[in-house]
Amino acid sequence: MTEQVVIALDAMGGDSAPDMVVGGAALASRRLPHVHYLLFGDSARLEPLVAKHPGLSGRVEIRHADQVIKDDDKPSTALRSARDSSMRKAIDAVKDGSAAAAVSAGNTGALMAISKIILKTLNGIDRPAIVTALPTAKGSCCILDLGANVQCSAENLVQFAVMGEVFARTVMGVEKPTIGLINIGIEEIKGNESVREAAAILRETTLPIEFVGFIEGNDVAAGKVDVAVTDGFTGNVALKFAEGTAKLISGFLRESFRTTWRARMGYLLARPALALLRERTDPRHYNGAILGGLNGIVVKSHGGTDALGFANAIAVAVDMATHGFIEKMREDFESLRAEHPATDPKPVS
């Protein structure tokens, strides 16, 4: 039998919380029967919602939290004055061992700040990174950092590569991930000093990876690598640009099919193919970014997702907990530090 896994949920985080969170747990429970939940939030609102889902009976424990961290709250404010918030209590549950992982669709900055203070980082790391998987022409690509670190040293980028390769092995099931550093060109002389130094270290490592060198932005969508590494500024811009482009193309398609009666007839014929396209590119299926580098598992769900998207974020957390994500990261970081002591974090000027 599969061992029981307990996941802590910030029930009040997200645009449609708590309905979306409880609905997501109910959906996840159908394919993850071994998972139980600690639900943190307003018990008066949560109890009737949980009661609507018979599949959650006996698998949910509601723990009351008086405070809610708002989307516009500053991380510093959340740290100082939101100790009784649903987000803080979910992370505390990971810290004290009550839960194997925490999932929240709440304020990203607050989640990162609280997680770093409560859980600390793994030995030798002072900069957690936001990690997620995106669809590509060949399947999926893990990309990081997506916004936690605007400026990065070579050491930071190498550490991100380790986080990414463990994610690819744990969540994506890739035995020996291919890794590329996003750059402005594939030539070795291209890019800044940090990127070139990181590439030199990754070429020499004995970690279970295949380093392919520098890649460009279009290589990510083409599926050239399993893991794409970059600084948080570039990664966040790339993510938002990709999301915006996908919405733009969807809008163009809708407009095109409405132009003439022939176009409308064409839409009827193309509906099965368009349904497959919609399914493959649906962002809800790729929802669930991890905060890599922490001494505990924290998954960030998109704040505007629905129950299906939140269920997928829960599945990411369960995969990482079940397959020893933290333990594998700890082992690989120790191996990296033994090979290259210089990869210990340094301040970025």
C-alpha positions in Angstrom: 0.0 0.0 0.0 1.1 3.6 -0.7 2.1 5.4 2.4 -0.1 8.2 3.6 1.0 11.7 2.7 -0.2 14.8 4.5 -0.3 18.1 2.6 -0.9 21.5 4.2 -3.2 23.9 2.2 -3.4 27.6 2.6 -7.2 27.6 2.1 -7.6 31.4 2.0 -4.9 32.2 -0.6 -6.0 32.8 -4.2 -8.6 34.9 -6.1 -11.4 32.3 -5.7 -10.4 30.9 -2.3 -11.5 29.1 -0.3 -14.0 27.4 -2.7 -11.2 26.8 -5.3 -8.9 25.3 -2.7 -11.5 22.9 -1.3 -12.6 22.0 -4.8 -9.0 21.4 -5.8 -8.5 19.1 -2.9 -11.6 17.2 -3.8 -10.4 16.7 -7.4 -7.0 15.7 -6.3 -8.4 13.2 -3.8 -9.9 11.1 -6.7 -6.5 10.3 -8.1 -4.5 10.5 -4.9 -6.4 8.4 -2.4 -3.4 8.2 -0.1 -3.3 11.9 0.5 -4.8 13.7 3.5 -5.0 17.4 4.0 -4.6 20.0 6.7 -6.8 22.9 5.7 -5.8 26.3 7.3 -8.3 29.1 7.2 -11.6 30.4 8.4 -13.3 27.3 9.9 -16.8 28.8 9.6 -16.3 29.1 5.9 -14.4 25.9 5.4 -16.6 23.4 7.2 -19.7 23.7 4.9 -17.5 23.6 1.8 -15.7 20.4 2.9 -19.1 18.9 3.7 -20.2 19.3 0.0 -17.5 16.9 -1.1 -18.1 13.3 0.3 -14.7 12.2 -1.1 -13.0 14.4 1.5 -14.7 12.8 4.4 -12.1 11.5 6.9 -9.3 13.0 4.9 -9.4 16.6 5.9 -8.5 18.3 9.2 -9.5 22.0 9.4 -7.3 24.2 11.5 -8.6 27.7 12.1 -6.6 30.7 11.2 -7.8 34.2 11.9 -5.7 36.2 9.5 -5.4 36.2 5.7 -2.4 37.7 3.8 -3.7 39.9 1.0 -2.2 40.0 -2.5 -1.1 43.6 -2.0 0.5 43.0 1.4 4.2 43.6 1.5 6.4 40.6 2.5 7.8 42.5 5.5 4.3 43.2 6.7 3.3 39.6 6.3 6.4 38.5 8.3 5.8 40.9 11.2 2.0 40.9 11.7 0.5 37.8 10.1 1.7 35.0 12.4 -1.8 33.7 12.6 -2.4 33.7 8.9 -3.5 30.7 6.9 -0.3 30.9 4.8 2.0 31.1 7.8 0.3 28.2 9.6 0.5 26.0 6.5 4.3 26.6 6.3 4.6 26.0 10.1 3.0 22.6 9.5 5.9 21.7 7.2 8.4 23.0 9.7 7.1 20.9 12.6 6.6 17.8 10.5 2.8 17.8 10.6 2.8 18.0 6.8 5.1 16.8 4.0 4.5 19.9 1.9 2.5 23.2 1.7 0.5 24.5 -1.2 -0.6 28.2 -1.5 -2.2 30.3 -4.2 -1.6 33.4 -2.2 0.8 36.4 -2.3 4.1 35.2 -3.9 6.4 37.6 -2.2 5.0 36.8 1.2 5.1 33.1 0.5 8.8 33.3 -0.4 9.7 35.5 2.5 7.8 33.4 5.2 9.1 30.1 3.7 12.7 31.3 3.8 12.4 32.5 7.4 10.5 29.5 8.7 12.1 26.6 6.8 15.5 28.1 6.1 17.5 27.1 3.0 19.5 23.9 2.4 23.1 24.0 3.4 25.1 26.3 1.1 22.1 28.1 -0.4 20.8 31.5 0.4 18.6 32.1 -2.6 15.5 30.0 -3.2 14.3 30.0 -6.8 10.8 29.7 -8.4 10.7 26.5 -10.5 8.0 25.2 -12.8 7.4 23.1 -15.9 6.2 24.6 -19.2 4.9 22.7 -22.3 7.2 22.3 -25.3 7.2 20.7 -28.7 8.7 17.6 -27.2 6.9 17.5 -23.8 7.8 19.7 -20.9 10.7 21.9 -19.8 11.6 22.9 -16.3 12.5 26.6 -16.2 14.0 28.6 -13.3 14.3 31.2 -11.8 10.9 32.8 -12.6 11.2 35.9 -10.5 12.7 35.4 -7.1 16.2 36.7 -7.9 16.7 39.6 -10.3 20.5 39.5 -10.2 22.4 36.2 -10.0 26.0 35.2 -9.6 27.6 32.2 -11.4 27.2 30.3 -8.1 23.5 31.1 -8.0 22.9 29.9 -11.5 24.8 26.6 -10.9 22.6 26.0 -7.8 19.5 26.7 -9.9 20.7 24.1 -12.3 20.9 21.5 -9.5 17.4 22.5 -8.3 16.1 22.1 -11.9 17.7 18.7 -12.5 16.2 17.3 -9.3 12.8 18.7 -10.3 13.1 17.1 -13.7 14.1 13.7 -12.2 11.5 13.9 -9.4 8.4 15.4 -11.0 9.0 15.0 -14.8 10.5 11.5 -14.5 13.7 12.3 -16.6 16.5 10.0 -15.5 19.4 12.2 -16.8 18.1 15.7 -17.6 19.6 17.9 -20.3 20.3 21.4 -19.0 20.9 24.6 -20.8 21.8 28.1 -19.7 19.6 30.8 -21.4 21.8 33.3 -23.1 21.7 35.9 -25.9 23.5 33.4 -28.2 24.9 29.8 -28.2 28.5 30.9 -28.8 30.8 30.5 -25.8 31.9 34.1 -25.9 28.3 35.4 -25.6 26.7 36.5 -22.4 27.9 38.1 -19.2 30.6 36.8 -16.9 28.2 35.1 -14.5 26.7 33.0 -17.3 30.1 32.0 -18.7 31.4 31.1 -15.3 28.3 29.0 -14.6 28.7 27.2 -17.9 32.3 26.3 -17.1 31.4 24.7 -13.8 28.5 22.8 -15.3 30.7 21.4 -18.1 32.9 19.7 -15.5 30.3 18.4 -13.0 29.7 14.7 -12.4 26.1 15.2 -11.4 23.5 13.0 -13.3 22.9 15.7 -16.0 23.8 16.3 -19.6 24.9 20.0 -20.0 24.3 21.1 -23.5 25.7 24.6 -23.1 24.0 27.9 -23.9 20.5 28.0 -25.4 18.3 30.8 -26.6 14.7 31.6 -25.8 13.2 29.8 -28.8 15.1 26.6 -27.8 12.9 26.3 -24.7 9.7 26.1 -26.7 11.4 23.7 -29.2 12.1 21.3 -26.3 15.9 21.3 -26.8 16.5 20.8 -23.1 14.7 19.4 -20.0 15.9 22.2 -17.8 16.4 25.9 -18.7 18.3 28.0 -16.3 18.3 31.8 -16.1 18.1 34.7 -13.6 14.8 35.7 -12.2 14.5 38.9 -14.2 14.8 37.1 -17.6 12.8 34.1 -16.4 9.8 36.2 -15.3 9.8 38.3 -18.5 10.0 35.1 -20.6 7.1 33.5 -18.7 4.8 36.5 -18.9 5.7 37.0 -22.6 4.9 33.3 -23.3 1.6 33.6 -21.4 0.7 36.8 -23.3 1.5 35.3 -26.6 -0.6 32.2 -26.0 -3.6 34.4 -25.1 -2.9 36.6 -28.2 -2.9 33.6 -30.6 -6.1 32.2 -28.9 -7.8 35.5 -29.5 -6.6 35.6 -33.1 -8.0 32.1 -33.7 -11.4 33.0 -32.2 -11.6 36.2 -34.3 -10.6 34.3 -37.5 -13.3 31.7 -37.1 -16.0 34.4 -36.8 -15.1 36.3 -39.9 -17.2 34.4 -42.6 -19.7 31.6 -42.8 -16.9 29.5 -44.4 -14.7 30.2 -41.4 -17.5 29.2 -39.0 -17.9 25.9 -41.0 -14.2 25.4 -40.8 -14.4 25.8 -37.0 -17.0 23.0 -36.8 -14.7 20.7 -38.8 -11.6 21.7 -36.7 -13.3 21.4 -33.3 -11.7 18.0 -32.3 -8.2 19.3 -33.3 -8.7 22.6 -31.5 -9.9 20.7 -28.4 -6.7 18.7 -28.4 -4.7 21.9 -28.8 -6.6 23.6 -25.9 -6.0 20.5 -23.7 -2.2 20.5 -24.4 -1.7 24.2 -23.8 -4.1 24.6 -20.9 -2.0 26.4 -18.2 -4.0 24.6 -15.4 -2.2 21.4 -16.3 1.2 23.0 -15.6 0.1 24.8 -12.5 2.3 24.5 -9.4 5.7 26.2 -9.1 8.0 25.1 -6.4 10.2 27.3 -4.2 13.4 25.4 -4.8 16.4 25.5 -2.3 14.3 25.5 0.9 14.7 22.9 3.6 11.1 21.9 3.0 8.6 21.6 0.2 6.5 24.6 -0.7 4.4 24.8 -3.9 3.1 28.1 -5.3 -0.2 27.9 -7.3 -1.2 30.6 -9.7 -3.5 33.0 -7.8 -6.1 33.1 -10.6 -6.4 29.3 -11.1 -9.5 27.2 -10.6 -10.0 23.9 -8.8 -8.4 21.8 -11.6 -5.3 24.0 -11.6 -5.0 23.8 -7.8 -5.4 20.0 -7.9 -2.4 19.9 -10.2 -0.4 22.0 -7.8 -1.3 19.5 -5.1 -0.1 16.7 -7.3 3.3 18.4 -7.8 3.7 18.7 -4.0 2.7 15.0 -3.6 5.2 13.9 -6.3 8.0 15.8 -4.6 7.2 14.5 -1.2 6.8 10.9 -2.4 10.0 10.8 -4.4 12.3 12.4 -1.9 12.8 15.8 -3.5 14.6 17.4 -0.6 16.8 14.4 0.1 17.9 14.3 -3.6 18.6 18.0 -3.6 20.6 17.7 -0.4 22.7 14.9 -1.9 23.4 16.6 -5.2 24.3 19.9 -3.5 26.8 18.1 -1.3 28.3 16.4 -4.4 28.5 19.8 -6.1 30.1 21.5 -3.2 32.7 18.7 -2.9 33.6 19.1 -6.6 33.4 22.9 -6.6 33.7 24.6 -3.2 33.4 28.0 -5.0 29.7 27.3 -5.7 28.9 28.2 -2.0 26.8 31.4 -2.3 28.4 34.8 -2.5 26.9 38.2 -2.2 25.9 39.8 -5.5 27.0 43.4 -5.8 
